[in-house]
């Protein structure tokens, strides 16, 4: 997604709950898109929630009833 968005000067919120996979396609369902800022791109922010990082594991442990 980043390869499509970054040339358009756009960031999205990469938090996993903002995506749905259906029929082999991934859809972004959040309401926000922002001007590109390196600190909020996938490599610097989004990857924390798509890997077993401490930030992701902390979120899961605090929100078990919502998952």
Order of alpha helices (4+ residues) and beta strands (2+ residues): alpha-beta-beta-beta-beta-alpha
